[in-house]
Amino acid sequence: MALFTEPRQIEFREISRPIPKPNQVLVKVRVCAICTVERRAWSGDKISGLGEVFVGGHEASGEVVEVGEAVIQGFKPRDKVVMGLGSGCGQNGLTQAQEIAR
């Protein structure tokens, strides 16, 4: 995991494999984009709603590893997905992306 810890500083840490909650999908990220939020954090801009240290990478693609038992969108392991922070339609970015990817 890459953490923005201060302007122009990124710290890399190994973390244990997360266990998805019943309404979550665990995705192994293969590719991740840098967006305006990460660029601004790298530059040292103060961003409303972000703490002193944060993990970027909300625009990514990868493969479903595990699906929580309450997820109803039809995801299954090995599905290829793309993710975004959210969308104007009120759906979470992964659900919307699944329809695009299929």
C-alpha positions in Angstrom: 0.0 0.0 0.0 1.2 3.5 -0.8 0.5 6.3 1.7 0.9 10.0 1.1 2.5 11.0 4.4 3.5 14.6 3.6 4.2 16.8 0.6 6.3 14.9 -2.0 6.6 11.9 0.4 5.1 8.5 -0.2 5.6 5.6 2.2 5.1 2.0 1.1 3.8 -0.6 3.6 2.9 -4.2 3.4 -0.6 -5.0 4.8 -2.4 -8.2 5.5 -5.1 -9.4 3.1 -8.3 -7.6 3.9 -11.4 -9.7 4.6 -14.4 -8.1 2.9 -17.5 -7.3 4.9 -20.8 -8.8 3.8 -21.6 -5.9 1.5 -18.0 -5.5 0.1 -16.0 -6.9 -2.9 -12.3 -7.5 -2.5 -10.4 -6.5 -5.6 -6.7 -7.2 -6.4 -5.6 -4.0 -8.1 -3.7 -4.4 -11.3 -3.5 -0.8 -12.5 -4.2 2.5 -10.7 -4.5 6.0 -12.1 -3.4 9.2 -10.5 -6.1 11.9 -10.3 -6.3 15.5 -9.2 -6.6 14.5 -5.5 -3.4 12.6 -5.6 -1.6 15.3 -7.6 -2.7 18.0 -5.1 -1.7 15.8 -2.1 1.7 15.3 -3.6 2.1 19.0 -4.1 1.1 19.7 -0.5 -2.3 21.3 -1.1 -4.8 21.0 1.8 -7.7 19.0 0.7 -11.0 19.1 2.6 -12.0 15.8 4.0 -8.6 14.2 3.9 -6.5 13.4 6.9 -2.8 14.1 7.3 -2.0 10.6 5.9 -4.2 8.9 3.2 -4.2 6.2 0.7 -4.9 7.3 -2.9 -5.9 5.2 -5.8 -9.6 5.3 -6.1 -9.5 5.0 -9.9 -8.2 1.5 -10.6 -8.8 -1.7 -12.4 -8.2 -5.3 -11.3 -9.7 -8.7 -10.6 -12.4 -9.7 -8.0 -10.8 -11.9 -5.4 -13.7 -12.4 -2.9 -17.3 -11.3 -2.7 -19.2 -10.7 0.6 -22.4 -12.7 1.0 -24.7 -9.7 0.9 -23.4 -8.4 -2.4 -26.3 -8.7 -4.9 -24.7 -7.3 -8.1 -23.5 -10.6 -9.4 -19.7 -10.3 -8.9 -17.7 -13.5 -8.8 -14.0 -14.2 -8.3 -11.9 -13.6 -11.4 -14.3 -11.0 -12.8 -12.3 -8.1 -14.4 -13.5 -4.7 -13.0 -12.8 -1.0 -13.1 -13.5 1.2 -10.1 -14.1 4.9 -9.6 -14.8 6.9 -6.4 -18.4 7.3 -7.3 -20.7 8.5 -10.0 -23.5 11.0 -10.5 -26.1 8.2 -10.8 -25.9 7.4 -7.1 -24.4 3.9 -7.7 -21.0 2.9 -6.3 -18.2 3.0 -8.9 -17.6 -0.7 -8.9 -21.2 -1.6 -9.7 -21.3 0.9 -12.5 -17.9 -0.4 -13.9 -19.1 -4.0 -13.9 -21.7 -3.2 -16.5 -19.1 -1.4 -18.6 -16.6 -4.2 -18.3 -19.0 -6.9 -19.4 
